[in-house]
């Protein structure tokens, strides 16, 4: 192989590592701000899961909390977007998980 060309793995590995570090640090920041984003009441029985395709995924302790979270959907989205405007969240999906 020529000195001017590198393996794709050699070129992409540092870029992928940087992306993963950035995503992980952002997830930690979101988790830290979750009580502010969701509100003190909702944060007691929910947690941040992930962001995917302009959707904020939220974990809830029990199915009975889903309507309470969805009732605050607009406020949660607005608050999230005020902290992280580049994500431009449009939707919320609530998933029930046991802690």
Secondary structure as GFF3:
##gff-version 3
##sequence-region A 1 99
A	DSSP	alpha_helix	8	38	.	.	.	ID=ss1
A	DSSP	alpha_helix	40	43	.	.	.	ID=ss2
A	DSSP	beta_strand	46	52	.	.	.	ID=ss3
A	DSSP	beta_strand	55	60	.	.	.	ID=ss4
A	DSSP	three_ten_helix	63	65	.	.	.	ID=ss5
A	DSSP	alpha_helix	66	71	.	.	.	ID=ss6
A	DSSP	alpha_helix	73	83	.	.	.	ID=ss7
A	DSSP	three_ten_helix	85	87	.	.	.	ID=ss8
A	DSSP	beta_strand	91	96	.	.	.	ID=ss9
###
